[in-house]
């Protein structure tokens, strides 16, 4: 049974944690406040654990980064050396929380020629970041049912082995993996969050995902 360490205790972190538990993994959620997740741990059973970010990084054979974009760097620092050499599923987006959406269009604190994941990969060269789950809402991340079709999940990263590992998880979670290449491709994947959110903000439609036709 592979051990999954999830850095982040918000909706995305808990949703993915539940998904991994559903598919037979052992999971630890890293958080600054373990008390607020008591109900989650009670429901998770013996395969669900709580810990600090450092505890979680040490525990996980695979790491999930599921925090707000502006907190990603600080959380990885708190995770410490436990992330070294490991695959990191990066579900973050560089959303500028100081500026709200304009006509439904979110604003980023990065620009089109640089992604948040590139910054993180550069800061932690001994870890293998794979962009994943950044282009859909949390409620659709695990085995989504959308019009009877299998949606596409776009991924990117420098390590072929890490991407193969993530692709196997995506198969379990009901997604068709679309590998867009190396870390630079995150410049195109992260803004899909903006596109995905527009129907939600403008029309309160949140039950959709992307599909690459070929």
LOBA-178254 format. One record per residue: residue in three letters; residue number from 1; chain; x, y, z of N, C-alpha, C in turn. Coordinates in nm, 2 decimals. Layout:
<nodes>
<node "Ala",NUM,"A",<X,Y,Z>,<X,Y,Z>,<X,Y,Z>>
...
</nodes>
This chain:
<nodes>
<node "Unk",1,"A",<0.08,-0.12,0.00>,<0.00,0.00,0.00>,<0.09,0.12,0.00>>
<node "Unk",2,"A",<0.07,0.21,-0.10>,<0.16,0.33,-0.11>,<0.10,0.43,-0.02>>
<node "Unk",3,"A",<0.20,0.50,0.05>,<0.16,0.61,0.14>,<0.17,0.74,0.07>>
<node "Unk",4,"A",<0.06,0.82,0.10>,<0.04,0.95,0.03>,<0.04,1.06,0.14>>
<node "Unk",5,"A",<0.13,1.16,0.12>,<0.14,1.27,0.21>,<0.08,1.39,0.14>>
<node "Unk",6,"A",<-0.03,1.45,0.20>,<-0.10,1.56,0.14>,<-0.07,1.69,0.22>>
<node "Unk",7,"A",<0.00,1.78,0.16>,<0.03,1.91,0.22>,<-0.08,2.01,0.19>>
<node "Unk",8,"A",<-0.17,2.03,0.29>,<-0.29,2.11,0.27>,<-0.41,2.05,0.32>>
<node "Unk",9,"A",<-0.49,2.12,0.40>,<-0.60,2.06,0.47>,<-0.74,2.12,0.42>>
<node "Unk",10,"A",<-0.73,2.20,0.32>,<-0.85,2.26,0.27>,<-0.94,2.16,0.19>>
<node "Unk",11,"A",<-1.03,2.22,0.11>,<-1.13,2.13,0.04>,<-1.06,2.04,-0.06>>
<node "Unk",12,"A",<-0.96,2.09,-0.13>,<-0.88,2.01,-0.23>,<-0.81,1.90,-0.16>>
<node "Unk",13,"A",<-0.73,1.94,-0.05>,<-0.66,1.84,0.02>,<-0.74,1.73,0.07>>
<node "Unk",14,"A",<-0.86,1.76,0.14>,<-0.94,1.66,0.19>,<-1.01,1.58,0.09>>
<node "Unk",15,"A",<-1.05,1.64,-0.03>,<-1.11,1.56,-0.13>,<-1.02,1.46,-0.19>>
<node "Unk",16,"A",<-0.89,1.50,-0.22>,<-0.79,1.41,-0.27>,<-0.76,1.30,-0.17>>
<node "Unk",17,"A",<-0.75,1.34,-0.04>,<-0.72,1.24,0.06>,<-0.83,1.14,0.06>>
<node "Unk",18,"A",<-0.96,1.18,0.06>,<-1.07,1.08,0.05>,<-1.06,0.99,-0.07>>
<node "Unk",19,"A",<-1.02,1.05,-0.18>,<-1.00,0.97,-0.31>,<-0.90,0.87,-0.29>>
<node "Unk",20,"A",<-0.78,0.90,-0.24>,<-0.68,0.80,-0.22>,<-0.72,0.69,-0.12>>
<node "Unk",21,"A",<-0.79,0.73,-0.01>,<-0.84,0.63,0.08>,<-0.94,0.54,0.01>>
<node "Unk",22,"A",<-1.02,0.59,-0.07>,<-1.12,0.51,-0.15>,<-1.05,0.41,-0.23>>
<node "Unk",23,"A",<-0.94,0.44,-0.28>,<-0.86,0.35,-0.37>,<-0.76,0.27,-0.30>>
<node "Unk",24,"A",<-0.76,0.27,-0.17>,<-0.68,0.17,-0.10>,<-0.54,0.22,-0.05>>
<node "Unk",25,"A",<-0.52,0.35,-0.06>,<-0.39,0.41,-0.01>,<-0.40,0.45,0.14>>
<node "Unk",26,"A",<-0.28,0.46,0.20>,<-0.27,0.51,0.33>,<-0.24,0.66,0.32>>
<node "Unk",27,"A",<-0.30,0.75,0.39>,<-0.29,0.89,0.37>,<-0.26,0.96,0.50>>
<node "Unk",28,"A",<-0.18,1.06,0.49>,<-0.16,1.16,0.60>,<-0.18,1.30,0.54>>
<node "Unk",29,"A",<-0.26,1.38,0.61>,<-0.28,1.52,0.58>,<-0.19,1.61,0.67>>
<node "Unk",30,"A",<-0.11,1.69,0.61>,<-0.03,1.79,0.68>,<-0.11,1.92,0.70>>
<node "Unk",31,"A",<-0.11,1.97,0.82>,<-0.18,2.09,0.85>,<-0.12,2.16,0.97>>
<node "Unk",32,"A",<-0.14,2.29,0.98>,<-0.10,2.37,1.10>,<-0.19,2.35,1.22>>
<node "Unk",33,"A",<-0.31,2.30,1.19>,<-0.41,2.29,1.30>,<-0.48,2.16,1.28>>
<node "Unk",34,"A",<-0.43,2.05,1.35>,<-0.48,1.92,1.34>,<-0.62,1.91,1.41>>
<node "Unk",35,"A",<-0.65,2.00,1.50>,<-0.78,1.99,1.57>,<-0.90,2.01,1.48>>
<node "Unk",36,"A",<-0.88,2.09,1.37>,<-1.00,2.12,1.28>,<-1.03,2.00,1.19>>
<node "Unk",37,"A",<-0.94,1.90,1.19>,<-0.96,1.78,1.10>,<-1.00,1.66,1.18>>
<node "Unk",38,"A",<-1.04,1.68,1.31>,<-1.08,1.56,1.39>,<-1.19,1.48,1.33>>
<node "Unk",39,"A",<-1.29,1.55,1.27>,<-1.40,1.47,1.21>,<-1.35,1.40,1.09>>
<node "Unk",40,"A",<-1.26,1.46,1.01>,<-1.21,1.39,0.89>,<-1.14,1.26,0.94>>
<node "Unk",41,"A",<-1.05,1.27,1.04>,<-0.98,1.16,1.08>,<-1.07,1.05,1.14>>
<node "Unk",42,"A",<-1.17,1.08,1.21>,<-1.27,0.99,1.26>,<-1.33,0.91,1.15>>
<node "Unk",43,"A",<-1.36,0.98,1.04>,<-1.43,0.91,0.93>,<-1.33,0.83,0.84>>
<node "Unk",44,"A",<-1.20,0.88,0.84>,<-1.10,0.82,0.75>,<-1.06,0.68,0.80>>
<node "Unk",45,"A",<-1.07,0.65,0.93>,<-1.03,0.52,0.99>,<-0.88,0.51,1.00>>
<node "Unk",46,"A",<-0.84,0.38,1.01>,<-0.70,0.35,1.05>,<-0.60,0.39,0.94>>
<node "Unk",47,"A",<-0.65,0.41,0.82>,<-0.55,0.45,0.71>,<-0.54,0.60,0.69>>
<node "Unk",48,"A",<-0.61,0.68,0.77>,<-0.61,0.82,0.76>,<-0.54,0.88,0.88>>
<node "Unk",49,"A",<-0.44,0.97,0.86>,<-0.36,1.02,0.97>,<-0.34,1.17,0.95>>
<node "Unk",50,"A",<-0.31,1.24,1.06>,<-0.28,1.38,1.06>,<-0.14,1.41,1.11>>
<node "Unk",51,"A",<-0.08,1.51,1.06>,<0.06,1.55,1.11>,<0.09,1.69,1.07>>
<node "Unk",52,"A",<0.21,1.73,1.11>,<0.27,1.86,1.07>,<0.31,1.84,0.92>>
<node "Unk",53,"A",<0.34,1.95,0.86>,<0.39,1.94,0.72>,<0.52,1.86,0.71>>
<node "Unk",54,"A",<0.60,1.87,0.81>,<0.73,1.79,0.80>,<0.70,1.64,0.82>>
<node "Unk",55,"A",<0.61,1.61,0.92>,<0.57,1.47,0.94>,<0.51,1.41,0.81>>
<node "Unk",56,"A",<0.43,1.49,0.75>,<0.36,1.44,0.63>,<0.45,1.42,0.51>>
<node "Unk",57,"A",<0.55,1.51,0.50>,<0.65,1.49,0.39>,<0.74,1.37,0.42>>
<node "Unk",58,"A",<0.77,1.34,0.54>,<0.85,1.22,0.58>,<0.76,1.10,0.55>>
<node "Unk",59,"A",<0.63,1.10,0.58>,<0.54,0.99,0.57>,<0.52,0.95,0.43>>
<node "Unk",60,"A",<0.50,1.04,0.34>,<0.45,1.02,0.21>,<0.56,0.96,0.11>>
<node "Unk",61,"A",<0.52,0.85,0.04>,<0.61,0.81,-0.07>,<0.58,0.89,-0.19>>
<node "Unk",62,"A",<0.46,0.95,-0.19>,<0.43,1.05,-0.30>,<0.36,1.16,-0.22>>
<node "Unk",63,"A",<0.39,1.28,-0.27>,<0.34,1.41,-0.20>,<0.24,1.48,-0.29>>
<node "Unk",64,"A",<0.14,1.53,-0.23>,<0.04,1.61,-0.30>,<0.05,1.75,-0.24>>
<node "Unk",65,"A",<0.07,1.85,-0.33>,<0.07,1.99,-0.28>,<-0.06,2.05,-0.31>>
<node "Unk",66,"A",<-0.14,2.07,-0.21>,<-0.28,2.12,-0.23>,<-0.31,2.24,-0.14>>
<node "Unk",67,"A",<-0.24,2.34,-0.16>,<-0.26,2.47,-0.08>,<-0.28,2.58,-0.18>>
<node "Unk",68,"A",<-0.32,2.70,-0.13>,<-0.33,2.81,-0.21>,<-0.20,2.85,-0.27>>
<node "Unk",69,"A",<-0.20,2.91,-0.39>,<-0.07,2.93,-0.46>,<0.02,3.02,-0.38>>
<node "Unk",70,"A",<-0.03,3.12,-0.32>,<0.06,3.21,-0.24>,<0.13,3.15,-0.12>>
<node "Unk",71,"A",<0.07,3.03,-0.08>,<0.13,2.97,0.04>,<0.22,2.85,0.00>>
<node "Unk",72,"A",<0.23,2.82,-0.12>,<0.30,2.70,-0.17>,<0.45,2.70,-0.12>>
<node "Unk",73,"A",<0.51,2.81,-0.14>,<0.66,2.81,-0.11>,<0.68,2.79,0.04>>
<node "Unk",74,"A",<0.60,2.86,0.12>,<0.62,2.85,0.27>,<0.59,2.71,0.32>>
<node "Unk",75,"A",<0.49,2.65,0.26>,<0.45,2.51,0.30>,<0.56,2.41,0.27>>
<node "Unk",76,"A",<0.62,2.43,0.15>,<0.73,2.34,0.11>,<0.85,2.36,0.20>>
<node "Unk",77,"A",<0.87,2.48,0.25>,<0.98,2.51,0.34>,<0.96,2.44,0.47>>
<node "Unk",78,"A",<0.83,2.44,0.52>,<0.79,2.37,0.64>,<0.80,2.22,0.63>>
<node "Unk",79,"A",<0.78,2.17,0.51>,<0.79,2.03,0.48>,<0.93,1.98,0.50>>
<node "Unk",80,"A",<1.03,2.06,0.47>,<1.17,2.02,0.50>,<1.22,1.92,0.40>>
<node "Unk",81,"A",<1.32,1.84,0.45>,<1.39,1.75,0.36>,<1.31,1.63,0.32>>
<node "Unk",82,"A",<1.19,1.61,0.38>,<1.11,1.49,0.35>,<1.06,1.49,0.20>>
<node "Unk",83,"A",<1.06,1.60,0.13>,<1.02,1.60,-0.01>,<1.13,1.57,-0.11>>
<node "Unk",84,"A",<1.25,1.56,-0.06>,<1.36,1.54,-0.15>,<1.35,1.40,-0.22>>
<node "Unk",85,"A",<1.37,1.41,-0.35>,<1.37,1.29,-0.43>,<1.23,1.23,-0.46>>
<node "Unk",86,"A",<1.12,1.29,-0.41>,<0.99,1.24,-0.43>,<0.91,1.31,-0.54>>
<node "Unk",87,"A",<0.81,1.24,-0.59>,<0.72,1.30,-0.68>,<0.62,1.39,-0.60>>
<node "Unk",88,"A",<0.60,1.51,-0.66>,<0.51,1.60,-0.59>,<0.40,1.63,-0.69>>
<node "Unk",89,"A",<0.28,1.59,-0.67>,<0.16,1.62,-0.75>,<0.12,1.76,-0.71>>
<node "Unk",90,"A",<0.14,1.85,-0.81>,<0.12,2.00,-0.78>,<-0.02,2.04,-0.83>>
<node "Unk",91,"A",<-0.11,2.06,-0.73>,<-0.25,2.10,-0.77>,<-0.27,2.25,-0.75>>
<node "Unk",92,"A",<-0.16,2.33,-0.73>,<-0.18,2.47,-0.70>,<-0.20,2.56,-0.82>>
<node "Unk",93,"A",<-0.26,2.68,-0.80>,<-0.27,2.78,-0.90>,<-0.23,2.91,-0.84>>
<node "Unk",94,"A",<-0.16,3.00,-0.92>,<-0.12,3.13,-0.87>,<-0.22,3.23,-0.87>>
<node "Unk",95,"A",<-0.33,3.21,-0.80>,<-0.44,3.30,-0.80>,<-0.41,3.42,-0.71>>
<node "Unk",96,"A",<-0.43,3.54,-0.76>,<-0.40,3.66,-0.68>,<-0.53,3.69,-0.60>>
<node "Unk",97,"A",<-0.52,3.66,-0.47>,<-0.63,3.67,-0.38>,<-0.66,3.82,-0.34>>
<node "Unk",98,"A",<-0.57,3.91,-0.37>,<-0.59,4.05,-0.34>,<-0.67,4.12,-0.45>>
<node "Unk",99,"A",<-0.69,4.05,-0.56>,<-0.77,4.11,-0.67>,<-0.88,4.01,-0.71>>
<node "Unk",100,"A",<-1.00,4.05,-0.71>,<-1.11,3.96,-0.74>,<-1.12,3.94,-0.89>>
<node "Unk",101,"A",<-1.21,3.85,-0.94>,<-1.22,3.83,-1.08>,<-1.29,3.95,-1.15>>
<node "Unk",102,"A",<-1.25,3.97,-1.27>,<-1.30,4.08,-1.36>,<-1.39,4.01,-1.46>>
<node "Unk",103,"A",<-1.52,4.04,-1.45>,<-1.62,3.97,-1.54>,<-1.60,3.82,-1.55>>
<node "Unk",104,"A",<-1.57,3.77,-1.43>,<-1.56,3.62,-1.42>,<-1.42,3.57,-1.44>>
<node "Unk",105,"A",<-1.32,3.66,-1.47>,<-1.19,3.62,-1.51>,<-1.09,3.64,-1.39>>
<node "Unk",106,"A",<-1.04,3.53,-1.33>,<-0.95,3.54,-1.22>,<-0.82,3.61,-1.26>>
<node "Unk",107,"A",<-0.75,3.67,-1.17>,<-0.62,3.73,-1.19>,<-0.51,3.64,-1.12>>
<node "Unk",108,"A",<-0.40,3.63,-1.19>,<-0.28,3.55,-1.14>,<-0.17,3.65,-1.09>>
<node "Unk",109,"A",<-0.09,3.60,-1.00>,<0.03,3.68,-0.96>,<0.15,3.64,-1.04>>
<node "Unk",110,"A",<0.14,3.55,-1.14>,<0.24,3.52,-1.24>,<0.20,3.58,-1.37>>
<node "Unk",111,"A",<0.29,3.57,-1.47>,<0.26,3.62,-1.60>,<0.26,3.50,-1.70>>
<node "Unk",112,"A",<0.23,3.52,-1.82>,<0.21,3.42,-1.92>,<0.34,3.34,-1.95>>
<node "Unk",113,"A",<0.45,3.40,-1.92>,<0.58,3.34,-1.96>,<0.65,3.28,-1.84>>
<node "Unk",114,"A",<0.57,3.26,-1.73>,<0.63,3.19,-1.61>,<0.52,3.13,-1.53>>
<node "Unk",115,"A",<0.53,3.00,-1.49>,<0.43,2.94,-1.41>,<0.48,2.93,-1.27>>
<node "Unk",116,"A",<0.38,2.91,-1.18>,<0.42,2.89,-1.04>,<0.50,2.76,-1.02>>
<node "Unk",117,"A",<0.46,2.65,-1.10>,<0.53,2.53,-1.08>,<0.68,2.54,-1.13>>
<node "Unk",118,"A",<0.70,2.62,-1.22>,<0.84,2.64,-1.26>,<0.92,2.70,-1.15>>
<node "Unk",119,"A",<0.86,2.80,-1.08>,<0.93,2.85,-0.96>,<0.96,2.75,-0.85>>
<node "Unk",120,"A",<0.86,2.66,-0.83>,<0.87,2.56,-0.72>,<0.97,2.46,-0.76>>
<node "Unk",121,"A",<0.97,2.41,-0.89>,<1.07,2.32,-0.94>,<1.21,2.37,-0.93>>
<node "Unk",122,"A",<1.23,2.50,-0.96>,<1.36,2.56,-0.96>,<1.41,2.57,-0.81>>
<node "Unk",123,"A",<1.32,2.60,-0.72>,<1.36,2.61,-0.58>,<1.39,2.47,-0.52>>
<node "Unk",124,"A",<1.33,2.36,-0.57>,<1.34,2.23,-0.52>,<1.38,2.13,-0.63>>
<node "Unk",125,"A",<1.50,2.15,-0.68>,<1.54,2.07,-0.80>,<1.56,1.92,-0.77>>
<node "Unk",126,"A",<1.56,1.88,-0.64>,<1.57,1.74,-0.61>,<1.44,1.67,-0.60>>
<node "Unk",127,"A",<1.33,1.74,-0.62>,<1.20,1.68,-0.62>,<1.14,1.69,-0.76>>
<node "Unk",128,"A",<1.04,1.60,-0.79>,<0.99,1.59,-0.92>,<0.84,1.64,-0.92>>
<node "Unk",129,"A",<0.82,1.76,-0.96>,<0.69,1.82,-0.96>,<0.61,1.78,-1.09>>
<node "Unk",130,"A",<0.49,1.75,-1.07>,<0.40,1.72,-1.18>,<0.27,1.80,-1.16>>
<node "Unk",131,"A",<0.25,1.89,-1.25>,<0.12,1.97,-1.25>,<0.00,1.88,-1.27>>
<node "Unk",132,"A",<-0.10,1.89,-1.19>,<-0.21,1.80,-1.20>,<-0.33,1.85,-1.11>>
<node "Unk",133,"A",<-0.45,1.83,-1.15>,<-0.57,1.86,-1.08>,<-0.58,2.02,-1.06>>
<node "Unk",134,"A",<-0.51,2.09,-1.14>,<-0.52,2.24,-1.13>,<-0.63,2.30,-1.22>>
<node "Unk",135,"A",<-0.69,2.22,-1.30>,<-0.78,2.27,-1.40>,<-0.93,2.23,-1.38>>
<node "Unk",136,"A",<-0.96,2.19,-1.26>,<-1.10,2.15,-1.23>,<-1.13,2.17,-1.08>>
<node "Unk",137,"A",<-1.26,2.18,-1.05>,<-1.29,2.20,-0.91>,<-1.28,2.08,-0.83>>
<node "Unk",138,"A",<-1.26,2.10,-0.70>,<-1.24,1.98,-0.61>,<-1.35,1.88,-0.62>>
<node "Unk",139,"A",<-1.47,1.92,-0.63>,<-1.59,1.82,-0.63>,<-1.58,1.73,-0.75>>
<node "Unk",140,"A",<-1.50,1.76,-0.85>,<-1.49,1.67,-0.97>,<-1.36,1.59,-0.98>>
<node "Unk",141,"A",<-1.27,1.60,-0.88>,<-1.14,1.55,-0.89>,<-1.14,1.40,-0.89>>
<node "Unk",142,"A",<-1.23,1.34,-0.82>,<-1.22,1.19,-0.80>,<-1.34,1.12,-0.87>>
<node "Unk",143,"A",<-1.31,1.05,-0.97>,<-1.41,0.97,-1.04>,<-1.53,1.05,-1.08>>
<node "Unk",144,"A",<-1.51,1.16,-1.16>,<-1.62,1.25,-1.20>,<-1.72,1.18,-1.30>>
<node "Unk",145,"A",<-1.84,1.21,-1.29>,<-1.94,1.16,-1.38>,<-1.99,1.28,-1.46>>
<node "Unk",146,"A",<-1.95,1.30,-1.59>,<-1.98,1.42,-1.67>,<-2.03,1.37,-1.80>>
<node "Unk",147,"A",<-2.16,1.37,-1.82>,<-2.21,1.33,-1.95>,<-2.17,1.20,-2.01>>
<node "Unk",148,"A",<-2.13,1.11,-1.92>,<-2.09,0.97,-1.97>,<-1.96,0.97,-2.04>>
<node "Unk",149,"A",<-1.88,1.08,-2.03>,<-1.75,1.08,-2.10>,<-1.64,1.08,-1.99>>
<node "Unk",150,"A",<-1.52,1.04,-2.03>,<-1.40,1.04,-1.95>,<-1.33,1.17,-1.98>>
<node "Unk",151,"A",<-1.32,1.27,-1.88>,<-1.26,1.39,-1.91>,<-1.11,1.38,-1.91>>
<node "Unk",152,"A",<-1.04,1.48,-1.96>,<-0.90,1.49,-1.98>,<-0.84,1.57,-1.86>>
<node "Unk",153,"A",<-0.72,1.51,-1.81>,<-0.64,1.58,-1.71>,<-0.51,1.61,-1.77>>
<node "Unk",154,"A",<-0.48,1.74,-1.78>,<-0.35,1.78,-1.84>,<-0.24,1.78,-1.73>>
<node "Unk",155,"A",<-0.13,1.72,-1.76>,<-0.02,1.72,-1.67>,<0.11,1.76,-1.74>>
<node "Unk",156,"A",<0.21,1.80,-1.66>,<0.34,1.84,-1.71>,<0.44,1.82,-1.60>>
<node "Unk",157,"A",<0.56,1.80,-1.64>,<0.67,1.78,-1.55>,<0.80,1.73,-1.62>>
<node "Unk",158,"A",<0.91,1.74,-1.56>,<1.04,1.70,-1.62>,<1.07,1.55,-1.61>>
<node "Unk",159,"A",<1.01,1.49,-1.51>,<1.04,1.35,-1.49>,<0.94,1.26,-1.55>>
<node "Unk",160,"A",<0.99,1.17,-1.65>,<0.90,1.08,-1.71>,<0.84,0.98,-1.61>>
<node "Unk",161,"A",<0.93,0.93,-1.52>,<0.89,0.83,-1.43>,<0.78,0.89,-1.33>>
<node "Unk",162,"A",<0.80,1.01,-1.29>,<0.70,1.07,-1.20>,<0.57,1.09,-1.28>>
<node "Unk",163,"A",<0.57,1.13,-1.40>,<0.44,1.14,-1.48>,<0.38,1.01,-1.50>>
<node "Unk",164,"A",<0.45,0.90,-1.52>,<0.39,0.77,-1.53>,<0.32,0.73,-1.40>>
<node "Unk",165,"A",<0.39,0.76,-1.29>,<0.33,0.74,-1.16>,<0.20,0.81,-1.14>>
<node "Unk",166,"A",<0.19,0.94,-1.18>,<0.07,1.02,-1.17>,<-0.04,0.97,-1.26>>
<node "Unk",167,"A",<0.00,0.92,-1.38>,<-0.09,0.87,-1.48>,<-0.17,0.75,-1.43>>
<node "Unk",168,"A",<-0.10,0.66,-1.35>,<-0.16,0.55,-1.29>,<-0.27,0.59,-1.19>>
<node "Unk",169,"A",<-0.24,0.69,-1.12>,<-0.34,0.74,-1.02>,<-0.46,0.80,-1.09>>
<node "Unk",170,"A",<-0.43,0.88,-1.20>,<-0.54,0.94,-1.28>,<-0.63,0.83,-1.34>>
<node "Unk",171,"A",<-0.57,0.72,-1.38>,<-0.65,0.61,-1.43>,<-0.75,0.56,-1.32>>
<node "Unk",172,"A",<-0.70,0.55,-1.20>,<-0.79,0.51,-1.09>,<-0.89,0.61,-1.06>>
<node "Unk",173,"A",<-0.86,0.74,-1.07>,<-0.95,0.85,-1.04>,<-1.04,0.88,-1.15>>
<node "Unk",174,"A",<-1.04,0.81,-1.26>,<-1.14,0.82,-1.37>,<-1.10,0.93,-1.47>>
<node "Unk",175,"A",<-0.97,0.96,-1.49>,<-0.93,1.06,-1.59>,<-0.85,1.00,-1.70>>
<node "Unk",176,"A",<-0.86,1.07,-1.81>,<-0.77,1.04,-1.93>,<-0.65,1.13,-1.92>>
<node "Unk",177,"A",<-0.53,1.08,-1.91>,<-0.41,1.16,-1.89>,<-0.37,1.22,-2.02>>
<node "Unk",178,"A",<-0.34,1.35,-2.03>,<-0.28,1.41,-2.14>,<-0.15,1.48,-2.10>>
<node "Unk",179,"A",<-0.04,1.42,-2.14>,<0.09,1.47,-2.10>,<0.14,1.58,-2.19>>
<node "Unk",180,"A",<0.15,1.70,-2.14>,<0.18,1.81,-2.22>,<0.33,1.84,-2.23>>
<node "Unk",181,"A",<0.41,1.76,-2.16>,<0.56,1.78,-2.17>,<0.63,1.82,-2.04>>
<node "Unk",182,"A",<0.73,1.90,-2.06>,<0.81,1.94,-1.95>,<0.75,2.06,-1.87>>
<node "Unk",183,"A",<0.82,2.10,-1.77>,<0.77,2.19,-1.67>,<0.72,2.32,-1.73>>
<node "Unk",184,"A",<0.78,2.36,-1.84>,<0.73,2.49,-1.91>,<0.59,2.48,-1.95>>
<node "Unk",185,"A",<0.54,2.36,-1.98>,<0.40,2.35,-2.02>,<0.30,2.39,-1.91>>
<node "Unk",186,"A",<0.35,2.40,-1.79>,<0.26,2.45,-1.68>,<0.21,2.59,-1.70>>
<node "Unk",187,"A",<0.29,2.66,-1.79>,<0.24,2.80,-1.82>,<0.11,2.80,-1.90>>
<node "Unk",188,"A",<0.08,2.69,-1.97>,<-0.04,2.67,-2.04>,<-0.15,2.61,-1.95>>
<node "Unk",189,"A",<-0.11,2.51,-1.86>,<-0.20,2.44,-1.79>,<-0.26,2.52,-1.67>>
<node "Unk",190,"A",<-0.18,2.60,-1.60>,<-0.23,2.68,-1.49>,<-0.34,2.77,-1.53>>
<node "Unk",191,"A",<-0.33,2.84,-1.64>,<-0.44,2.93,-1.68>,<-0.57,2.86,-1.71>>
<node "Unk",192,"A",<-0.57,2.73,-1.73>,<-0.70,2.66,-1.75>,<-0.79,2.67,-1.64>>
<node "Unk",193,"A",<-0.73,2.70,-1.52>,<-0.81,2.73,-1.40>,<-0.90,2.85,-1.42>>
<node "Unk",194,"A",<-0.84,2.95,-1.49>,<-0.91,3.08,-1.52>,<-1.03,3.05,-1.61>>
<node "Unk",195,"A",<-1.00,2.97,-1.72>,<-1.11,2.94,-1.81>,<-1.22,2.85,-1.75>>
<node "Unk",196,"A",<-1.18,2.75,-1.66>,<-1.27,2.67,-1.60>,<-1.37,2.75,-1.51>>
<node "Unk",197,"A",<-1.32,2.85,-1.45>,<-1.40,2.92,-1.35>,<-1.49,3.03,-1.41>>
<node "Unk",198,"A",<-1.47,3.07,-1.54>,<-1.56,3.17,-1.59>,<-1.71,3.13,-1.59>>
<node "Unk",199,"A",<-1.75,3.02,-1.64>,<-1.89,2.98,-1.64>,<-1.94,2.98,-1.49>>
<node "Unk",200,"A",<-1.86,2.94,-1.40>,<-1.90,2.94,-1.26>,<-1.93,3.08,-1.20>>
<node "Unk",201,"A",<-1.83,3.17,-1.22>,<-1.85,3.30,-1.17>,<-1.97,3.38,-1.24>>
<node "Unk",202,"A",<-1.98,3.36,-1.37>,<-2.08,3.43,-1.45>,<-2.22,3.37,-1.45>>
<node "Unk",203,"A",<-2.22,3.24,-1.45>,<-2.35,3.17,-1.46>,<-2.38,3.06,-1.36>>
<node "Unk",204,"A",<-2.29,3.05,-1.26>,<-2.30,2.95,-1.15>,<-2.31,2.81,-1.21>>
<node "Unk",205,"A",<-2.23,2.79,-1.31>,<-2.21,2.65,-1.37>,<-2.07,2.60,-1.33>>
<node "Unk",206,"A",<-2.07,2.49,-1.25>,<-1.94,2.44,-1.20>,<-1.92,2.29,-1.23>>
<node "Unk",207,"A",<-2.01,2.23,-1.31>,<-2.00,2.09,-1.33>,<-1.95,2.05,-1.47>>
<node "Unk",208,"A",<-1.83,2.10,-1.50>,<-1.78,2.08,-1.63>,<-1.63,2.05,-1.62>>
<node "Unk",209,"A",<-1.57,1.99,-1.72>,<-1.43,1.96,-1.72>,<-1.38,1.97,-1.87>>
<node "Unk",210,"A",<-1.25,1.96,-1.89>,<-1.20,1.97,-2.03>,<-1.18,1.83,-2.09>>
<node "Unk",211,"A",<-1.20,1.83,-2.22>,<-1.18,1.70,-2.29>,<-1.10,1.73,-2.42>>
<node "Unk",212,"A",<-0.99,1.67,-2.44>,<-0.91,1.68,-2.56>,<-0.96,1.58,-2.66>>
<node "Unk",213,"A",<-1.01,1.64,-2.77>,<-1.06,1.55,-2.88>,<-0.95,1.53,-2.98>>
<node "Unk",214,"A",<-0.93,1.40,-3.02>,<-0.82,1.37,-3.11>,<-0.86,1.25,-3.20>>
</nodes>
